[in-house]
Amino acid sequence: KISLVTFFLAPMTTLAQQKAVAIAPKITAFASILGSSTAAFLVWKRDTTKTTYHRLVLGMSIVDLIASIAWFFTTWPIPRGTPGVYGAVGNQQTCSAQAFFAQFSLSTVMYNASLAVYYVLVIVKKKSDNQIARIEPWLHANAIAWGLGTGIGGLSLEIFNQVGWDCWISAKPLGCKETWTLKEGEVGTCERGDNGSLYQWAFYYAPLWFVIVFVSLLMYWVYAHVRNQEKQMNKYAGSFDRREQQSQHERVRTQAFMYVGAFLITWLFPTLFQLVIVIGGKFPFPLLLLTATFVPIQGLLNLIVLMRPKFVRYKNKNPDTNMIVAWFRMLYLEVTGNVQPTPSRTTATSTSTPQQNNSRFDRQKTFRLTVFKPMSSSLSGTKKSGLGDTEEKSGLGDIEEEKESEDAAMEDEEFEDNPKQTYNEDISP
């Protein structure tokens, strides 16, 4: 028996620690497999792969599904008999294969960058689907090229080895003296994958954190753009409309933070772990366990961020339902297609007179004609959008003679299903 303190602070030498890093990632990897496959299924089932947005989501989900399956095997592909590894039953070939598909997860990171670029092009730059379709192949090619290119490079350089809980970029054996760390007169002790710690940063962590910063800046740009446009709209809106617009840009801000937060949750501990290895030359068990647990989880987090707007609407309609129960019920309805109808909001709940409603509509119409009319040509013409099969309006510039009392919740459905709406709450990976 060992104490809890010894379990977390001692180097990974005990059997209990070895079992922990071999088993814990299987749980999060399995959850990620379910999350990625569900996201891919929802896109494919609803026949929305004709839009750039959902083709990017589909590509990202497929790549993450492949990587999650590789991570689920954890220590199994590691060469049999490797000291300090529980459950190793593989060989160098199986180890290299697992490492290749784990490295391919870099394409998931790049797909997130592609989605952030898409949102800027649509929401900020007002580009149409036809215009974006011209560069869409490059968005896919860039994402795939990073994963495949670095994976093939890792195979040719023979830098794929075991890292304690799975196979990835590493020097063999773990803790050997790499060439770049040697002082004068010292000799390297690595049998394979020399300078693996440097390749980890060159092939993964450097591009990863560049993308995290890049996506954070783009999402702030989107949020700032929405906020500035709503400030202009407030000049023409009544007090009720101001509250509605404030709620909309708060939803965009929350979704943007969750979008970036999914990145940080997944990669904070792995980055800290690699920094400790490079700077201190140590392999602390707590960071290793956290790394092994959080690395495979991004597929699940992507699904949560993607479906959050639908969950919020379902919970608002069913406030007495437990959050976990509500999440799974909402997901079941989406997967089976039995989506609850959105209740209509009638004018009976408003204290405004018909004249006040018409006046407010006139102010909103004046603003839309002034600010959004130039956008109409670039945001029109798409038949379907979003995870549903509903017809979309022609875009932000499509000024229709509609009543002020039109169902606000139904507009939220259109926003969530159509990333081309300026006040889209579904800013999701």
Solvent accessible surface area in square Angstrom, and as a share of the most:
residue,aa,sasa,rsa
1,K,256,1.08
2,I,81,0.41
3,S,63,0.41
4,L,131,0.65
5,V,101,0.58
6,T,59,0.34
7,F,36,0.15
8,F,75,0.31
9,L,129,0.64
10,A,24,0.18
11,P,91,0.57
12,M,39,0.17
13,T,97,0.57
14,T,34,0.20
15,L,102,0.51
16,A,47,0.37
17,Q,0,0.00
18,Q,22,0.10
19,K,74,0.32
20,A,23,0.18
21,V,1,0.01
22,A,3,0.02
23,I,88,0.44
24,A,25,0.20
25,P,0,0.00
26,K,32,0.13
27,I,123,0.62
28,T,18,0.10
29,A,0,0.00
30,F,106,0.44
31,A,28,0.21
32,S,0,0.00
33,I,32,0.16
34,L,95,0.47
35,G,1,0.01
36,S,3,0.02
37,S,42,0.27
38,T,26,0.15
39,A,6,0.05
40,A,14,0.11
41,F,94,0.39
42,L,1,0.00
43,V,0,0.00
44,W,172,0.60
45,K,80,0.34
46,R,29,0.11
47,D,65,0.34
48,T,1,0.01
49,T,31,0.18
50,K,152,0.65
51,T,11,0.07
52,T,2,0.01
53,Y,3,0.01
54,H,2,0.01
55,R,75,0.27
56,L,0,0.00
57,V,1,0.01
58,L,25,0.13
59,G,12,0.12
60,M,4,0.02
61,S,6,0.04
62,I,79,0.40
63,V,6,0.03
64,D,4,0.02
65,L,43,0.21
66,I,61,0.31
67,A,0,0.00
68,S,0,0.00
69,I,79,0.40
70,A,8,0.06
71,W,12,0.04
72,F,60,0.25
73,F,85,0.36
74,T,0,0.00
75,T,1,0.01
76,W,104,0.37
77,P,15,0.09
78,I,0,0.00
79,P,29,0.18
80,R,171,0.63
81,G,69,0.66
82,T,28,0.17
83,P,122,0.77
84,G,34,0.33
85,V,20,0.11
86,Y,85,0.32
87,G,29,0.28
88,A,13,0.10
89,V,79,0.45
90,G,15,0.14
91,N,72,0.37
92,Q,40,0.18
93,Q,132,0.59
94,T,56,0.33
95,C,1,0.00
96,S,15,0.10
97,A,50,0.39
98,Q,9,0.04
99,A,0,0.00
100,F,33,0.14
101,F,86,0.36
102,A,2,0.02
103,Q,0,0.00
104,F,19,0.08
105,S,4,0.03
106,L,0,0.00
107,S,0,0.00
108,T,2,0.01
109,V,1,0.01
110,M,8,0.04
111,Y,7,0.03
112,N,3,0.01
113,A,10,0.08
114,S,4,0.03
115,L,0,0.00
116,A,0,0.00
117,V,39,0.22
118,Y,3,0.01
119,Y,0,0.00
120,V,10,0.06
121,L,33,0.16
122,V,0,0.00
123,I,0,0.00
124,V,18,0.10
125,K,98,0.42
126,K,33,0.14
127,K,73,0.31
128,S,13,0.09
129,D,22,0.12
130,N,117,0.60
131,Q,71,0.31
132,I,1,0.01
133,A,44,0.34
134,R,181,0.66
135,I,68,0.35
136,E,12,0.05
137,P,84,0.53
138,W,187,0.66
139,L,20,0.10
140,H,42,0.19
141,A,49,0.38
142,N,68,0.35
143,A,0,0.00
144,I,53,0.27
145,A,60,0.46
146,W,100,0.35
147,G,0,0.00
148,L,71,0.36
149,G,44,0.42
150,T,17,0.10
151,G,0,0.00
152,I,104,0.53
153,G,19,0.18
154,G,0,0.00
155,L,79,0.39
156,S,87,0.56
157,L,84,0.42
158,E,93,0.42
159,I,2,0.01
160,F,1,0.00
161,N,2,0.01
162,Q,25,0.11
163,V,23,0.13
164,G,2,0.02
165,W,12,0.04
166,D,2,0.01
167,C,0,0.00
168,W,29,0.10
169,I,0,0.00
170,S,5,0.03
171,A,7,0.06
172,K,69,0.29
173,P,65,0.41
174,L,62,0.31
175,G,58,0.56
176,C,19,0.11
177,K,103,0.44
178,E,20,0.09
179,T,73,0.43
180,W,100,0.35
181,T,66,0.39
182,L,47,0.23
183,K,156,0.66
184,E,179,0.80
185,G,78,0.75
186,E,70,0.32
187,V,119,0.68
188,G,32,0.30
189,T,77,0.45
190,C,28,0.17
191,E,137,0.61
192,R,57,0.21
193,G,7,0.07
194,D,55,0.28
195,N,35,0.18
196,G,0,0.00
197,S,9,0.06
198,L,77,0.38
199,Y,64,0.24
200,Q,12,0.05
201,W,62,0.22
202,A,64,0.49
203,F,37,0.15
204,Y,3,0.01
205,Y,5,0.02
206,A,54,0.42
207,P,13,0.08
208,L,0,0.00
209,W,69,0.24
210,F,138,0.57
211,V,3,0.02
212,I,6,0.03
213,V,85,0.49
214,F,68,0.29
215,V,0,0.00
216,S,37,0.24
217,L,118,0.58
218,L,20,0.10
219,M,3,0.01
220,Y,129,0.49
221,W,108,0.38
222,V,0,0.00
223,Y,22,0.08
224,A,15,0.12
225,H,32,0.14
226,V,0,0.00
227,R,69,0.25
228,N,72,0.37
229,Q,12,0.05
230,E,3,0.01
231,K,119,0.50
232,Q,77,0.34
233,M,7,0.03
234,N,42,0.22
235,K,158,0.67
236,Y,73,0.28
237,A,4,0.03
238,G,15,0.14
239,S,71,0.46
240,F,65,0.27
241,D,3,0.02
242,R,110,0.40
243,R,145,0.53
244,E,58,0.26
245,Q,16,0.07
246,Q,97,0.43
247,S,41,0.27
248,Q,19,0.08
249,H,31,0.14
250,E,62,0.28
251,R,57,0.21
252,V,1,0.00
253,R,86,0.31
254,T,55,0.32
255,Q,0,0.00
256,A,5,0.04
257,F,136,0.57
258,M,58,0.26
259,Y,2,0.01
260,V,21,0.12
261,G,19,0.18
262,A,6,0.04
263,F,2,0.01
264,L,72,0.36
265,I,85,0.43
266,T,0,0.00
267,W,12,0.04
268,L,81,0.40
269,F,55,0.23
270,P,0,0.00
271,T,12,0.07
272,L,71,0.36
273,F,8,0.03
274,Q,10,0.04
275,L,69,0.34
276,V,50,0.29
277,I,28,0.14
278,V,46,0.27
279,I,141,0.72
280,G,44,0.42
281,G,53,0.51
282,K,139,0.59
283,F,70,0.29
284,P,38,0.24
285,F,0,0.00
286,P,36,0.23
287,L,32,0.16
288,L,8,0.04
289,L,28,0.14
290,L,62,0.31
291,T,7,0.04
292,A,0,0.00
293,T,34,0.20
294,F,48,0.20
295,V,10,0.06
296,P,0,0.00
297,I,25,0.13
298,Q,8,0.03
299,G,2,0.02
300,L,48,0.24
301,L,24,0.12
302,N,10,0.05
303,L,6,0.03
304,I,60,0.31
305,V,5,0.03
306,L,3,0.02
307,M,0,0.00
308,R,37,0.14
309,P,0,0.00
310,K,18,0.08
311,F,27,0.11
312,V,49,0.28
313,R,22,0.08
314,Y,18,0.07
315,K,41,0.17
316,N,108,0.55
317,K,68,0.29
318,N,37,0.19
319,P,93,0.58
320,D,146,0.75
321,T,23,0.13
322,N,93,0.47
323,M,124,0.55
324,I,120,0.61
325,V,63,0.36
326,A,0,0.00
327,W,40,0.14
328,F,126,0.52
329,R,127,0.46
330,M,6,0.03
331,L,24,0.12
332,Y,135,0.51
333,L,32,0.16
334,E,7,0.03
335,V,48,0.28
336,T,54,0.32
337,G,37,0.36
338,N,92,0.47
339,V,69,0.40
340,Q,64,0.28
341,P,121,0.76
342,T,20,0.12
343,P,81,0.51
344,S,87,0.56
345,R,84,0.31
346,T,79,0.46
347,T,73,0.42
348,A,93,0.72
349,T,105,0.61
350,S,45,0.29
351,T,141,0.82
352,S,34,0.22
353,T,63,0.36
354,P,93,0.58
355,Q,132,0.59
356,Q,101,0.45
357,N,23,0.12
358,N,94,0.48
359,S,48,0.31
360,R,28,0.10
361,F,26,0.11
362,D,79,0.41
363,R,89,0.33
364,Q,14,0.06
365,K,50,0.21
366,T,69,0.40
367,F,0,0.00
368,R,63,0.23
369,L,75,0.37
370,T,88,0.51
371,V,31,0.18
372,F,8,0.03
373,K,102,0.43
374,P,101,0.64
375,M,15,0.06
376,S,30,0.19
377,S,98,0.63
378,S,23,0.15
379,L,1,0.01
380,S,50,0.32
381,G,67,0.65
382,T,34,0.20
383,K,150,0.64
384,K,71,0.30
385,S,4,0.03
386,G,1,0.01
387,L,5,0.03
388,G,10,0.10
389,D,80,0.41
390,T,76,0.44
391,E,118,0.53
392,E,27,0.12
393,K,55,0.23
394,S,40,0.26
395,G,9,0.08
396,L,21,0.10
397,G,4,0.04
398,D,44,0.23
399,I,44,0.22
400,E,74,0.33
401,E,136,0.61
402,E,41,0.18
403,K,161,0.68
404,E,32,0.14
405,S,31,0.20
406,E,56,0.25
407,D,19,0.10
408,A,24,0.19
409,A,33,0.26
410,M,84,0.38
411,E,49,0.22
412,D,27,0.14
413,E,31,0.14
414,E,39,0.18
415,F,27,0.11
416,E,3,0.01
417,D,11,0.05
418,N,2,0.01
419,P,4,0.02
420,K,7,0.03
421,Q,12,0.05
422,T,0,0.00
423,Y,14,0.05
424,N,0,0.00
425,E,6,0.03
426,D,3,0.02
427,I,0,0.00
428,S,0,0.00
429,P,1,0.01
